[in-house]
Amino acid sequence: MIRAILWKEWHEHRSRFLSYWLILNVPILIVVLTIASGKGARGPFAELSNATVLKYLPLSLLESFLLDTVFLVAAGYLAVAIFNREM
């Protein structure tokens, strides 16, 4: 029963689901590729002392929390947009 409902919803809204997937994942891929291609990502392992890690750790944690918050809000908005017409 559930599989039939999911299959029906997929066929009715597949272009919407795929576009929402792209909207949510393309910015993540751009951020990941930008960070990975930066000079800081290619640092030698010898420089990973406690002082270096503590210098950059708070910034990286803050960035990840901000990105998570933005994408969670975007995912919530898209979920409401998708299922708004179902009521």
Secondary structure, 3 states (H helix, E strand, C coil): CHHHHHHHHHHHHHHHHHHHHHHHHHHHHHHHHHHHCCHHHHCCHHHCCHHHHHHHHHHHHHHHHHHHHHHHHHHHHHHHHHHHHHC
